[in-house]
Amino acid sequence: MNRRAILFLMSLVPFLMVSCNSQDEGGITNIDKATVKAKVIGKEVQWLDVRTPQEYNDGHIDDAMNFDINGASFMEQINTLDKNKPVYLYCQMGGRSTRAAEILKQEGFKEIYNYKGGYTDWSSED
């Protein structure tokens, strides 16, 4: 391989590394079970379960607050949160939490983490 080709390939490495990051340009980062265990469980964070109260009562991840995305008071509830602190979200499988993350972004939250696997992933065996 000639020197020019090697330099070209080396210049692509930073771009490839950035594209592999799970954060989109809007400040929403998708996280997995290992990240939840390391950064959320047992920590004082804004940790939201956006499922229905019935789903929450049937089982939820420790320390999560239930803010039902389809509930009448959802917007009122999220306005009680600190927009300058990270917010972690989950639902059953990732659909509702993705919608909730977009709403939080529109409301001016800066750092949003979405557990895409949700409660289904959490309750599955490792």
LOMARKE-813758 format. One line per 8 residues: number of its first residue (from 1); their letters; for each residue x, y, z of N, C-alpha, C. Coordinates in nm, 2 decimals, padded with zeros to 4 digits. Layout:
BEGIN
NUM) a) X/Y/Z/X/Y/Z/X/Y/Z  ... $
//
This chain:
BEGIN
1) mnrrailf) 00.08/-00.12/00.00/00.00/00.00/00.00/00.09/00.12/00.00  00.05/00.22/-00.08/00.14/00.34/-00.08/00.10/00.43/00.04  00.19/00.52/00.06/00.18/00.61/00.17/00.06/00.70/00.17  00.02/00.74/00.05/-00.10/00.83/00.04/-00.23/00.75/00.08  -00.24/00.62/00.04/-00.35/00.54/00.08/-00.36/00.52/00.23  -00.24/00.50/00.29/-00.24/00.48/00.44/-00.28/00.61/00.51  -00.23/00.72/00.46/-00.28/00.85/00.53/-00.43/00.87/00.51  -00.48/00.84/00.39/-00.62/00.85/00.37/-00.70/00.76/00.47 $
9) lmslvpfl) -00.66/00.64/00.48/-00.73/00.55/00.57/-00.72/00.59/00.72  -00.61/00.64/00.75/-00.59/00.69/00.89/-00.68/00.81/00.92  -00.70/00.89/00.82/-00.78/01.01/00.83/-00.93/00.98/00.85  -00.97/00.86/00.81/-01.11/00.81/00.83/-01.14/00.76/00.97  -01.04/00.72/01.04/-01.06/00.66/01.17/-01.14/00.75/01.27  -01.11/00.88/01.28/-01.19/00.97/01.37/-01.34/00.98/01.33  -01.36/00.98/01.20/-01.50/00.99/01.15/-01.58/00.86/01.18  -01.51/00.75/01.17/-01.57/00.62/01.20/-01.60/00.61/01.35 $
17) mvscnsqd) -01.51/00.66/01.43/-01.53/00.65/01.58/-01.65/00.73/01.62  -01.67/00.85/01.56/-01.78/00.94/01.59/-01.91/00.87/01.54  -01.91/00.81/01.43/-02.03/00.75/01.38/-02.08/00.63/01.46  -01.99/00.57/01.53/-02.03/00.45/01.61/-02.08/00.49/01.75  -02.07/00.61/01.78/-02.13/00.66/01.91/-02.28/00.65/01.90  -02.34/00.62/02.02/-02.49/00.60/02.02/-02.56/00.73/02.05  -02.49/00.84/02.06/-02.56/00.97/02.08/-02.59/01.04/01.95  -02.71/01.08/01.94/-02.75/01.16/01.82/-02.72/01.30/01.85 $
25) eggitnid) -02.73/01.39/01.75/-02.69/01.53/01.76/-02.79/01.60/01.85  -02.90/01.54/01.89/-02.99/01.61/01.98/-02.97/01.59/02.12  -02.87/01.52/02.16/-02.84/01.50/02.30/-02.91/01.38/02.37  -02.96/01.29/02.28/-03.02/01.17/02.33/-02.92/01.05/02.31  -02.89/00.98/02.42/-02.80/00.87/02.41/-02.87/00.74/02.44  -02.87/00.64/02.36/-02.92/00.51/02.39/-02.83/00.43/02.47  -02.88/00.37/02.58/-02.79/00.29/02.67/-02.85/00.15/02.69  -02.76/00.07/02.74/-02.79/-00.08/02.76/-02.80/-00.11/02.91 $
33) katvkakv) -02.83/-00.24/02.94/-02.84/-00.28/03.08/-02.72/-00.26/03.16  -02.60/-00.28/03.10/-02.48/-00.27/03.18/-02.46/-00.12/03.22  -02.50/-00.03/03.13/-02.49/00.12/03.16/-02.59/00.15/03.27  -02.71/00.10/03.27/-02.81/00.12/03.37/-02.75/00.08/03.50  -02.70/-00.04/03.51/-02.64/-00.10/03.63/-02.53/-00.01/03.69  -02.44/00.04/03.60/-02.33/00.12/03.64/-02.36/00.26/03.68  -02.45/00.33/03.60/-02.47/00.47/03.62/-02.60/00.51/03.68  -02.70/00.42/03.70/-02.83/00.45/03.75/-02.87/00.39/03.88 $
41) igkevqwl) -02.86/00.26/03.88/-02.90/00.19/04.00/-02.82/00.23/04.12  -02.89/00.27/04.23/-02.83/00.31/04.35/-02.77/00.45/04.35  -02.79/00.52/04.24/-02.74/00.66/04.23/-02.86/00.75/04.24  -02.82/00.88/04.28/-02.93/00.98/04.29/-02.94/01.05/04.15  -03.02/00.99/04.06/-03.04/01.04/03.93/-03.19/01.06/03.90  -03.22/01.13/03.79/-03.35/01.14/03.75/-03.38/01.02/03.66  -03.45/00.92/03.72/-03.47/00.79/03.65/-03.62/00.77/03.63  -03.67/00.77/03.51/-03.81/00.77/03.48/-03.86/00.64/03.41 $
49) dvrtpqey) -03.96/00.59/03.46/-04.04/00.48/03.40/-04.16/00.54/03.33  -04.16/00.55/03.20/-04.27/00.62/03.13/-04.39/00.53/03.09  -04.40/00.41/03.15/-04.51/00.32/03.12/-04.63/00.36/03.21  -04.74/00.29/03.19/-04.86/00.31/03.27/-04.84/00.28/03.41  -04.92/00.34/03.50/-04.91/00.30/03.65/-04.93/00.15/03.67  -05.02/00.09/03.59/-05.04/-00.05/03.61/-04.92/-00.13/03.58  -04.85/-00.10/03.46/-04.73/-00.16/03.43/-04.62/-00.14/03.53  -04.61/-00.02/03.58/-04.52/00.01/03.69/-04.54/-00.07/03.81 $
57) ndghidda) -04.67/-00.08/03.85/-04.70/-00.16/03.97/-04.68/-00.31/03.96  -04.69/-00.35/03.83/-04.67/-00.50/03.81/-04.52/-00.53/03.82  -04.43/-00.43/03.81/-04.29/-00.45/03.82/-04.21/-00.34/03.76  -04.11/-00.29/03.83/-04.03/-00.18/03.77/-03.89/-00.19/03.82  -03.80/-00.11/03.76/-03.66/-00.11/03.80/-03.65/-00.02/03.92  -03.56/-00.06/04.01/-03.54/00.01/04.14/-03.52/00.16/04.12  -03.58/00.24/04.21/-03.56/00.38/04.22/-03.62/00.47/04.10  -03.69/00.40/04.01/-03.75/00.48/03.90/-03.88/00.54/03.95 $
65) mnfdinga) -03.90/00.66/03.90/-04.03/00.74/03.92/-04.12/00.71/03.80  -04.25/00.69/03.83/-04.34/00.66/03.72/-04.40/00.79/03.66  -04.37/00.83/03.54/-04.42/00.94/03.47/-04.48/00.89/03.34  -04.61/00.85/03.34/-04.68/00.79/03.23/-04.68/00.89/03.11  -04.61/00.85/03.00/-04.61/00.94/02.89/-04.75/00.97/02.83  -04.84/00.87/02.85/-04.97/00.89/02.79/-05.07/00.95/02.90  -05.02/00.98/03.01/-05.10/01.04/03.12/-05.12/01.19/03.10  -05.23/01.24/03.16/-05.27/01.38/03.14/-05.17/01.47/03.21 $
73) sfmeqint) -05.09/01.42/03.31/-05.00/01.51/03.39/-04.86/01.49/03.35  -04.83/01.42/03.23/-04.69/01.40/03.19/-04.61/01.53/03.18  -04.66/01.62/03.11/-04.59/01.75/03.09/-04.56/01.82/03.22  -04.66/01.82/03.31/-04.65/01.88/03.44/-04.54/01.81/03.52  -04.54/01.68/03.51/-04.44/01.60/03.59/-04.30/01.63/03.54  -04.28/01.63/03.41/-04.14/01.65/03.36/-04.09/01.80/03.39  -04.19/01.89/03.41/-04.15/02.02/03.44/-04.10/02.04/03.58  -04.11/01.93/03.66/-04.06/01.93/03.80/-03.91/01.89/03.80 $
81) ldknkpvy) -03.86/01.84/03.69/-03.73/01.79/03.68/-03.63/01.90/03.65  -03.50/01.88/03.69/-03.39/01.97/03.66/-03.34/01.95/03.52  -03.36/02.05/03.43/-03.32/02.03/03.29/-03.17/02.03/03.27  -03.10/02.07/03.37/-02.95/02.07/03.36/-02.88/01.95/03.42  -02.96/01.85/03.46/-02.91/01.72/03.51/-02.95/01.61/03.42  -02.87/01.51/03.41/-02.91/01.40/03.32/-03.05/01.34/03.36  -03.12/01.29/03.26/-03.24/01.22/03.28/-03.23/01.08/03.21  -03.27/00.98/03.28/-03.26/00.84/03.23/-03.40/00.79/03.21 $
89) lycqmggr) -03.44/00.73/03.10/-03.57/00.69/03.07/-03.58/00.54/03.03  -03.69/00.48/03.06/-03.72/00.35/03.00/-03.87/00.33/03.00  -03.91/00.23/02.92/-04.05/00.18/02.91/-04.04/00.03/02.90  -04.14/-00.03/02.83/-04.14/-00.17/02.82/-04.03/-00.23/02.73  -04.02/-00.16/02.61/-03.93/-00.21/02.51/-03.85/-00.10/02.43  -03.88/00.02/02.46/-03.80/00.13/02.40/-03.88/00.23/02.31  -04.00/00.20/02.28/-04.08/00.29/02.19/-04.13/00.41/02.26  -04.20/00.39/02.38/-04.25/00.51/02.45/-04.13/00.59/02.51 $
97) straaeil) -04.03/00.53/02.55/-03.92/00.61/02.61/-03.85/00.69/02.50  -03.85/00.64/02.38/-03.79/00.72/02.26/-03.88/00.84/02.24  -04.01/00.82/02.24/-04.10/00.94/02.23/-04.08/01.04/02.34  -04.07/00.99/02.47/-04.05/01.07/02.58/-03.91/01.15/02.57  -03.81/01.08/02.52/-03.68/01.15/02.51/-03.69/01.26/02.41  -03.77/01.25/02.30/-03.79/01.35/02.21/-03.86/01.47/02.27  -03.96/01.44/02.35/-04.03/01.55/02.42/-03.94/01.62/02.52  -03.86/01.55/02.59/-03.77/01.61/02.69/-03.67/01.70/02.61 $
105) kqegfkei) -03.62/01.66/02.49/-03.53/01.74/02.41/-03.60/01.87/02.37  -03.72/01.86/02.33/-03.80/01.98/02.29/-03.82/02.07/02.40  -03.83/02.02/02.52/-03.85/02.10/02.64/-03.72/02.16/02.70  -03.61/02.13/02.63/-03.48/02.19/02.67/-03.39/02.11/02.76  -03.42/01.98/02.78/-03.33/01.90/02.86/-03.20/01.88/02.78  -03.09/01.88/02.84/-02.96/01.88/02.77/-02.90/01.74/02.76  -02.93/01.65/02.86/-02.86/01.52/02.87/-02.96/01.41/02.89  -03.00/01.34/02.79/-03.11/01.24/02.80/-03.05/01.10/02.76 $
113) ynykggyt) -03.08/01.00/02.85/-03.04/00.87/02.82/-03.16/00.78/02.81  -03.17/00.70/02.71/-03.28/00.62/02.68/-03.24/00.47/02.68  -03.29/00.40/02.78/-03.27/00.25/02.79/-03.36/00.18/02.69  -03.30/00.16/02.57/-03.38/00.10/02.46/-03.44/-00.04/02.49  -03.37/-00.12/02.56/-03.42/-00.25/02.59/-03.54/-00.25/02.69  -03.55/-00.15/02.77/-03.66/-00.13/02.86/-03.67/-00.24/02.96  -03.79/-00.25/03.02/-03.82/-00.34/03.13/-03.81/-00.49/03.08  -03.84/-00.51/02.95/-03.83/-00.64/02.90/-03.69/-00.69/02.90 $
121) dwssed) -03.60/-00.61/02.86/-03.45/-00.65/02.87/-03.41/-00.66/03.01  -03.45/-00.57/03.10/-03.41/-00.57/03.23/-03.45/-00.70/03.30  -03.57/-00.74/03.28/-03.62/-00.86/03.35/-03.58/-00.99/03.29  -03.51/-00.99/03.17/-03.46/-01.11/03.11/-03.33/-01.15/03.18  -03.30/-01.28/03.18/-03.18/-01.33/03.24/-03.06/-01.29/03.16  -02.95/-01.26/03.24/-02.82/-01.22/03.17/-02.75/-01.33/03.11 $
//
